[in-house]
Amino acid sequence: MEDVKFNFEDLIVYQKALDFIDSVYDTCKKFPKTETYNLSSQYIRAATSIALNISEGSGNTDAQFNRYLQITLGSIGECIVCSTIAKRRNYISSESDQIARIKLVELSKMTTSLQKYPKSKT
């Protein structure tokens, strides 16, 4: 049987967002148990929101898609703050924070580029 795919699943930014979610889950395993319902939960929700908003907006009009991509950028910002807090609390190393930031910069650039694409179609 052939795999059923949705168009958004072919977007590289969506694939990279899924990879980032995986890395956030791995990172949060290192956090103290006291953070399970605090920072861990927020970081996972923010990371997941990146992929969710890309998928949710993809089937809409260009204006709606851009709105969802703007929300995606907000979630990327939340992830930066979560990573920074984790570093400041010594839950992760400076190197881990930098790796997350590099991935988030890439996601941010890709999201911004995707925002420009629908506008250029018209």
Backbone as JSON Lines, residues from 0, in Angstrom:
{"i":0,"aa":"M","n":[0.85,-1.17,0.0],"ca":[0.0,0.0,0.0],"c":[0.89,1.24,0.0]}
{"i":1,"aa":"E","n":[0.51,2.22,-0.77],"ca":[1.28,3.46,-0.89],"c":[1.01,4.38,0.31]}
{"i":2,"aa":"D","n":[2.07,5.02,0.79],"ca":[1.91,5.96,1.9],"c":[1.09,7.17,1.46]}
{"i":3,"aa":"V","n":[0.19,7.58,2.32],"ca":[-0.61,8.77,2.07],"c":[0.14,9.94,2.69]}
{"i":4,"aa":"K","n":[0.33,11.0,1.9],"ca":[1.06,12.17,2.4],"c":[0.25,13.42,2.14]}
{"i":5,"aa":"F","n":[0.44,14.39,3.0],"ca":[-0.13,15.71,2.82],"c":[0.97,16.61,2.26]}
{"i":6,"aa":"N","n":[0.58,17.64,1.54],"ca":[1.55,18.52,0.89],"c":[2.55,19.13,1.87]}
{"i":7,"aa":"F","n":[2.08,19.55,3.04],"ca":[2.99,20.2,4.0],"c":[4.1,19.26,4.45]}
{"i":8,"aa":"E","n":[3.88,17.96,4.37],"ca":[4.9,17.01,4.8],"c":[6.14,17.03,3.91]}
{"i":9,"aa":"D","n":[6.01,17.59,2.71],"ca":[7.15,17.71,1.8],"c":[7.96,18.97,2.05]}
{"i":10,"aa":"L","n":[7.44,19.88,2.89],"ca":[8.18,21.11,3.16],"c":[9.4,20.8,4.03]}
{"i":11,"aa":"I","n":[10.55,21.26,3.59],"ca":[11.79,21.02,4.35],"c":[11.71,21.64,5.74]}
{"i":12,"aa":"V","n":[11.09,22.82,5.82],"ca":[10.97,23.47,7.13],"c":[10.14,22.62,8.09]}
{"i":13,"aa":"Y","n":[9.14,21.95,7.58],"ca":[8.33,21.06,8.41],"c":[9.18,19.88,8.9]}
{"i":14,"aa":"Q","n":[9.95,19.29,8.0],"ca":[10.82,18.16,8.36],"c":[11.85,18.58,9.42]}
{"i":15,"aa":"K","n":[12.42,19.76,9.25],"ca":[13.41,20.26,10.22],"c":[12.73,20.58,11.56]}
{"i":16,"aa":"A","n":[11.49,21.02,11.5],"ca":[10.74,21.28,12.74],"c":[10.54,19.97,13.51]}
{"i":17,"aa":"L","n":[10.23,18.89,12.79],"ca":[10.09,17.58,13.44],"c":[11.41,17.14,14.07]}
{"i":18,"aa":"D","n":[12.51,17.37,13.36],"ca":[13.84,17.03,13.9],"c":[14.11,17.84,15.17]}
{"i":19,"aa":"F","n":[13.72,19.11,15.15],"ca":[13.93,19.95,16.33],"c":[13.1,19.44,17.51]}
{"i":20,"aa":"I","n":[11.87,19.03,17.25],"ca":[11.02,18.48,18.31],"c":[11.71,17.28,18.96]}
{"i":21,"aa":"D","n":[12.26,16.4,18.12],"ca":[12.98,15.24,18.66],"c":[14.12,15.68,19.57]}
{"i":22,"aa":"S","n":[14.88,16.69,19.15],"ca":[16.01,17.15,19.96],"c":[15.53,17.79,21.27]}
{"i":23,"aa":"V","n":[14.39,18.47,21.23],"ca":[13.85,19.07,22.46],"c":[13.41,17.99,23.45]}
{"i":24,"aa":"Y","n":[12.77,16.95,22.95],"ca":[12.4,15.84,23.84],"c":[13.64,15.25,24.5]}
{"i":25,"aa":"D","n":[14.69,15.05,23.7],"ca":[15.94,14.5,24.25],"c":[16.55,15.45,25.28]}
{"i":26,"aa":"T","n":[16.53,16.74,24.98],"ca":[17.07,17.74,25.9],"c":[16.29,17.75,27.22]}
{"i":27,"aa":"C","n":[14.99,17.72,27.12],"ca":[14.15,17.81,28.32],"c":[14.29,16.6,29.24]}
{"i":28,"aa":"K","n":[14.75,15.48,28.7],"ca":[15.0,14.3,29.55],"c":[16.1,14.59,30.57]}
{"i":29,"aa":"K","n":[16.95,15.56,30.27],"ca":[18.06,15.91,31.15],"c":[17.65,16.88,32.26]}
{"i":30,"aa":"F","n":[16.46,17.47,32.14],"ca":[16.0,18.44,33.12],"c":[15.62,17.72,34.42]}
{"i":31,"aa":"P","n":[15.68,18.42,35.54],"ca":[15.23,17.81,36.8],"c":[13.73,17.49,36.74]}
{"i":32,"aa":"K","n":[13.34,16.5,37.5],"ca":[11.93,16.08,37.54],"c":[11.01,17.23,37.94]}
{"i":33,"aa":"T","n":[11.53,18.17,38.73],"ca":[10.71,19.31,39.17],"c":[10.29,20.19,38.0]}
{"i":34,"aa":"E","n":[10.96,20.05,36.86],"ca":[10.63,20.86,35.68],"c":[9.65,20.16,34.73]}
{"i":35,"aa":"T","n":[9.21,18.97,35.07],"ca":[8.34,18.2,34.18],"c":[7.11,19.01,33.74]}
{"i":36,"aa":"Y","n":[6.47,19.68,34.67],"ca":[5.26,20.43,34.32],"c":[5.53,21.92,34.17]}
{"i":37,"aa":"N","n":[6.78,22.29,34.17],"ca":[7.15,23.69,34.04],"c":[7.91,23.9,32.74]}
{"i":38,"aa":"L","n":[9.22,24.04,32.84],"ca":[10.02,24.36,31.66],"c":[9.98,23.26,30.6]}
{"i":39,"aa":"S","n":[10.07,22.01,31.0],"ca":[10.03,20.9,30.03],"c":[8.75,20.96,29.21]}
{"i":40,"aa":"S","n":[7.66,21.08,29.91],"ca":[6.35,21.11,29.24],"c":[6.24,22.28,28.28]}
{"i":41,"aa":"Q","n":[6.68,23.45,28.72],"ca":[6.6,24.64,27.88],"c":[7.5,24.52,26.65]}
{"i":42,"aa":"Y","n":[8.7,24.02,26.85],"ca":[9.65,23.87,25.75],"c":[9.11,22.9,24.71]}
{"i":43,"aa":"I","n":[8.59,21.78,25.16],"ca":[8.02,20.79,24.24],"c":[6.82,21.36,23.5]}
{"i":44,"aa":"R","n":[5.95,22.07,24.21],"ca":[4.77,22.68,23.56],"c":[5.19,23.71,22.51]}
{"i":45,"aa":"A","n":[6.17,24.55,22.85],"ca":[6.62,25.57,21.91],"c":[7.26,24.94,20.67]}
{"i":46,"aa":"A","n":[8.08,23.91,20.88],"ca":[8.72,23.24,19.75],"c":[7.68,22.56,18.86]}
{"i":47,"aa":"T","n":[6.72,21.91,19.5],"ca":[5.66,21.23,18.76],"c":[4.81,22.23,17.98]}
{"i":48,"aa":"S","n":[4.6,23.38,18.55],"ca":[3.81,24.43,17.91],"c":[4.41,24.87,16.57]}
{"i":49,"aa":"I","n":[5.72,24.79,16.44],"ca":[6.36,25.16,15.18],"c":[5.82,24.29,14.05]}
{"i":50,"aa":"A","n":[5.9,22.98,14.21],"ca":[5.41,22.06,13.17],"c":[3.89,22.14,13.02]}
{"i":51,"aa":"L","n":[3.18,22.26,14.14],"ca":[1.72,22.31,14.07],"c":[1.22,23.52,13.27]}
{"i":52,"aa":"N","n":[1.83,24.67,13.48],"ca":[1.38,25.86,12.76],"c":[1.74,25.82,11.29]}
{"i":53,"aa":"I","n":[2.87,25.22,10.96],"ca":[3.21,25.05,9.54],"c":[2.17,24.17,8.87]}
{"i":54,"aa":"S","n":[1.83,23.07,9.52],"ca":[0.85,22.15,8.92],"c":[-0.54,22.77,8.87]}
{"i":55,"aa":"E","n":[-0.93,23.43,9.95],"ca":[-2.29,24.0,10.01],"c":[-2.48,25.1,8.98]}
{"i":56,"aa":"G","n":[-1.48,25.91,8.78],"ca":[-1.61,27.02,7.85],"c":[-1.45,26.65,6.4]}
{"i":57,"aa":"S","n":[-0.83,25.53,6.13],"ca":[-0.47,25.2,4.75],"c":[-1.66,25.03,3.81]}
{"i":58,"aa":"G","n":[-2.78,24.61,4.3],"ca":[-3.94,24.38,3.44],"c":[-4.83,25.6,3.28]}
{"i":59,"aa":"N","n":[-4.44,26.72,3.87],"ca":[-5.26,27.92,3.85],"c":[-4.83,28.89,2.76]}
{"i":60,"aa":"T","n":[-5.47,30.02,2.73],"ca":[-5.11,31.08,1.79],"c":[-3.71,31.59,2.13]}
{"i":61,"aa":"D","n":[-3.12,32.33,1.21],"ca":[-1.8,32.9,1.45],"c":[-1.79,33.77,2.71]}
{"i":62,"aa":"A","n":[-2.83,34.58,2.89],"ca":[-2.88,35.46,4.06],"c":[-2.96,34.65,5.35]}
{"i":63,"aa":"Q","n":[-3.77,33.6,5.34],"ca":[-3.89,32.75,6.53],"c":[-2.58,31.99,6.79]}
{"i":64,"aa":"F","n":[-1.98,31.49,5.72],"ca":[-0.72,30.77,5.87],"c":[0.33,31.69,6.49]}
{"i":65,"aa":"N","n":[0.39,32.93,6.02],"ca":[1.34,33.9,6.59],"c":[1.06,34.16,8.07]}
{"i":66,"aa":"R","n":[-0.21,34.18,8.44],"ca":[-0.57,34.38,9.84],"c":[-0.05,33.21,10.68]}
{"i":67,"aa":"Y","n":[-0.23,31.98,10.2],"ca":[0.27,30.81,10.91],"c":[1.8,30.8,10.95]}
{"i":68,"aa":"L","n":[2.44,31.25,9.89],"ca":[3.9,31.32,9.89],"c":[4.39,32.37,10.88]}
{"i":69,"aa":"Q","n":[3.62,33.43,11.06],"ca":[3.98,34.44,12.06],"c":[3.9,33.84,13.46]}
{"i":70,"aa":"I","n":[2.89,33.02,13.69],"ca":[2.76,32.32,14.97],"c":[3.94,31.36,15.14]}
{"i":71,"aa":"T","n":[4.34,30.71,14.06],"ca":[5.51,29.83,14.07],"c":[6.74,30.58,14.55]}
{"i":72,"aa":"L","n":[6.94,31.79,14.04],"ca":[8.08,32.6,14.46],"c":[8.01,32.91,15.95]}
{"i":73,"aa":"G","n":[6.82,33.14,16.46],"ca":[6.65,33.37,17.89],"c":[7.04,32.13,18.7]}
{"i":74,"aa":"S","n":[6.69,30.96,18.2],"ca":[7.05,29.71,18.88],"c":[8.56,29.5,18.86]}
{"i":75,"aa":"I","n":[9.2,29.89,17.78],"ca":[10.66,29.81,17.69],"c":[11.27,30.7,18.77]}
{"i":76,"aa":"G","n":[10.72,31.9,18.94],"ca":[11.19,32.79,20.0],"c":[11.02,32.18,21.37]}
{"i":77,"aa":"E","n":[9.89,31.52,21.6],"ca":[9.66,30.85,22.89],"c":[10.72,29.78,23.14]}
{"i":78,"aa":"C","n":[11.07,29.05,22.09],"ca":[12.08,28.0,22.24],"c":[13.44,28.59,22.59]}
{"i":79,"aa":"I","n":[13.76,29.75,22.04],"ca":[15.02,30.41,22.37],"c":[15.03,30.74,23.87]}
{"i":80,"aa":"V","n":[13.93,31.28,24.35],"ca":[13.85,31.63,25.78],"c":[13.95,30.37,26.64]}
{"i":81,"aa":"C","n":[13.26,29.31,26.27],"ca":[13.33,28.06,27.05],"c":[14.75,27.52,27.1]}
{"i":82,"aa":"S","n":[15.44,27.55,25.97],"ca":[16.81,27.07,25.93],"c":[17.72,27.94,26.79]}
{"i":83,"aa":"T","n":[17.51,29.24,26.73],"ca":[18.3,30.18,27.53],"c":[18.09,29.92,29.03]}
{"i":84,"aa":"I","n":[16.85,29.74,29.43],"ca":[16.55,29.46,30.84],"c":[17.22,28.15,31.26]}
{"i":85,"aa":"A","n":[17.12,27.14,30.41],"ca":[17.73,25.85,30.73],"c":[19.24,25.99,30.91]}
{"i":86,"aa":"K","n":[19.86,26.8,30.07],"ca":[21.3,27.03,30.2],"c":[21.6,27.78,31.49]}
{"i":87,"aa":"R","n":[20.84,28.83,31.76],"ca":[21.07,29.64,32.97],"c":[20.86,28.84,34.26]}
{"i":88,"aa":"R","n":[19.95,27.86,34.2],"ca":[19.68,27.01,35.37],"c":[20.63,25.81,35.42]}
{"i":89,"aa":"N","n":[21.55,25.75,34.46],"ca":[22.52,24.65,34.36],"c":[21.88,23.29,34.1]}
{"i":90,"aa":"Y","n":[20.75,23.29,33.4],"ca":[20.12,22.04,32.99],"c":[20.78,21.52,31.71]}
{"i":91,"aa":"I","n":[21.29,22.46,30.9],"ca":[22.0,22.1,29.67],"c":[23.29,22.92,29.6]}
{"i":92,"aa":"S","n":[24.21,22.48,28.78],"ca":[25.48,23.18,28.61],"c":[25.31,24.35,27.64]}
{"i":93,"aa":"S","n":[26.29,25.23,27.63],"ca":[26.3,26.33,26.66],"c":[26.33,25.78,25.24]}
{"i":94,"aa":"E","n":[27.04,24.67,25.06],"ca":[27.11,24.04,23.74],"c":[25.73,23.55,23.29]}
{"i":95,"aa":"S","n":[24.99,22.94,24.18],"ca":[23.63,22.48,23.84],"c":[22.73,23.65,23.49]}
{"i":96,"aa":"D","n":[22.87,24.73,24.23],"ca":[22.09,25.94,23.94],"c":[22.45,26.47,22.56]}
{"i":97,"aa":"Q","n":[23.72,26.49,22.23],"ca":[24.16,26.99,20.91],"c":[23.65,26.1,19.78]}
{"i":98,"aa":"I","n":[23.65,24.81,19.99],"ca":[23.13,23.88,18.98],"c":[21.65,24.15,18.74]}
{"i":99,"aa":"A","n":[20.9,24.34,19.82],"ca":[19.47,24.65,19.69],"c":[19.29,25.98,18.95]}
{"i":100,"aa":"R","n":[20.08,26.97,19.29],"ca":[19.98,28.28,18.65],"c":[20.28,28.2,17.15]}
{"i":101,"aa":"I","n":[21.27,27.42,16.78],"ca":[21.61,27.26,15.36],"c":[20.42,26.66,14.61]}
{"i":102,"aa":"K","n":[19.8,25.64,15.19],"ca":[18.62,25.02,14.57],"c":[17.47,26.01,14.48]}
{"i":103,"aa":"L","n":[17.3,26.81,15.53],"ca":[16.19,27.78,15.55],"c":[16.42,28.92,14.58]}
{"i":104,"aa":"V","n":[17.66,29.36,14.41],"ca":[17.96,30.38,13.41],"c":[17.61,29.85,12.03]}
{"i":105,"aa":"E","n":[17.99,28.61,11.76],"ca":[17.67,28.01,10.46],"c":[16.16,27.92,10.25]}
{"i":106,"aa":"L","n":[15.43,27.47,11.27],"ca":[13.97,27.39,11.17],"c":[13.37,28.78,10.95]}
{"i":107,"aa":"S","n":[13.9,29.77,11.63],"ca":[13.41,31.13,11.49],"c":[13.62,31.66,10.07]}
{"i":108,"aa":"K","n":[14.8,31.45,9.54],"ca":[15.1,31.9,8.17],"c":[14.22,31.19,7.15]}
{"i":109,"aa":"M","n":[14.04,29.9,7.34],"ca":[13.2,29.13,6.41],"c":[11.74,29.58,6.49]}
{"i":110,"aa":"T","n":[11.28,29.86,7.7],"ca":[9.9,30.32,7.88],"c":[9.7,31.68,7.24]}
{"i":111,"aa":"T","n":[10.65,32.57,7.43],"ca":[10.57,33.9,6.83],"c":[10.58,33.8,5.3]}
{"i":112,"aa":"S","n":[11.41,32.93,4.77],"ca":[11.45,32.73,3.31],"c":[10.12,32.18,2.81]}
{"i":113,"aa":"L","n":[9.53,31.27,3.56],"ca":[8.24,30.7,3.18],"c":[7.15,31.77,3.21]}
{"i":114,"aa":"Q","n":[7.25,32.7,4.13],"ca":[6.28,33.81,4.17],"c":[6.34,34.64,2.89]}
{"i":115,"aa":"K","n":[7.52,34.79,2.35],"ca":[7.69,35.6,1.14],"c":[7.2,34.85,-0.09]}
{"i":116,"aa":"Y","n":[7.27,33.53,-0.09],"ca":[6.91,32.75,-1.27],"c":[5.47,32.96,-1.73]}
{"i":117,"aa":"P","n":[4.47,32.8,-0.87],"ca":[3.1,32.98,-1.36],"c":[2.86,34.4,-1.9]}
{"i":118,"aa":"K","n":[3.49,35.39,-1.28],"ca":[3.31,36.76,-1.74],"c":[3.85,36.94,-3.15]}
{"i":119,"aa":"S","n":[4.9,36.22,-3.5],"ca":[5.5,36.37,-4.82],"c":[4.73,35.61,-5.91]}
{"i":120,"aa":"K","n":[3.81,34.72,-5.51],"ca":[3.03,33.96,-6.49],"c":[2.04,34.84,-7.23]}
{"i":121,"aa":"T","n":[1.53,35.88,-6.55],"ca":[0.47,36.69,-7.14],"c":[0.99,37.75,-8.06]}
